[in-house]
Structure formats: C-alpha cells, structure tokens
C-alpha cells in the first residue's frame, strides 16, 4: 500500500510540474464583419455569381501570433489556421490560403484579408488596447476610417472558381479575441492540491500504522 501511494504521488507531482511550465497562449481569433461593396467595380462574387450590393457578412479566423509570415515595426502578416464566412445565412468553411494583415501606424490601425494576390482592408482610428501589428493581442477596433481594396480571392470549401472575391468592405467592425481555455497554471494548481491531499492522507495513515 505504501509503495502504491508513493507511486501515485510521484506521478501526480510529475504531471503538476509539467503543467506548471509556462506556455504562452498564442492562438488568437480575428473577428471581422461588415458589408461587401456596391456598384459594378466593387460588388463581391461567390462562386462566380454576383452578390447583391451591400451584402452583409461576418467572418472568424484563428491564427498563431507567435508564428508570423512577416513582420516589421508597424506591420504583421499571419496565416489563418482556420476560417469561415457567414453570408446570407450560410456558413462557408475556408479551404486554405488566407492570410491576415495588420498595420498599426501612429494614430490609426488597419486590418484585412489577403488571398489570391489581392488585399482588402479597413482602417480604424481607435482600439481598446494599444495594438501593435507585429505582436497582436486581444483588442476591439473602433471608428472605421476608410478602406483599401484590391480584389482579394478567398478559397472556400465547396465553392467553385475563385471562391469568394471581395472587392470592397464597408461599415466594418473588427476585434481580436483570446482563447477561453484555462492556462496550464490553473491545472497545475488543481493537481498541486490533489498531491498535498494524498501526502496528508499518507502521513496520517503512517502514524496510525506505527502507533
């Protein structure tokens, strides 16, 4: 019995030490919504078919902030790990090739999508935290202040041709959120409590056995 208890305590101690090792929560989610453009030169297409002027959309994409494609002082480019679009009540899952572009020049912020050789971006004049494009962190962007578009082609599962082609985005909202998964230190604290409990039981039993 004594040896079994010692083994259990040893295993729990090793697991607790492993979970206590600092691990940075680098996976973030980019949330982007607005309306596609209007007019012949700015209307969006889905599978080669024109969408109605001003069609609303929302999208989410996950990315790893610790693994950029490219960064410089006020710019960060990141691969989208997963992404999806909600358009006219239908959710379309991404099939790869989308990059997320962030810029943070003095006094403004820009966020956007880069795919198929084109880029679509929205400029904002505010953010809830001091956002740095090269090292993105959770924030909510505010007050749209213009946009830039150059025919971004975004691959979507089950959508033929160029997929979703965005020529302009207006009336945008954007934010970056973090993961809701508990940090390893939380689990470490729980296991630490369990280890102390086992140790206390073992000491109490030892005193009883040798009394």
Secondary structure, DSSP 4 states (H G I P E B T S, - for coil): -HHHHHHHHHHHHHHHHHHHS-----EEEEEEEEEE--STTT--EETTEEPPTT-EEEEEEEEETTS-SEEETTEEEEE-SEEEEEETTEEEEB-S--EEEEE--TT-EEEEEEETTEEEEEEEEEESS---GGG--SEEEEEEEEEEE--EEE-BTT--TT-EEES-EEEEEEEEEE--SPPHHHHHHHHHHHHHHHHHHHHHHHHHHT-
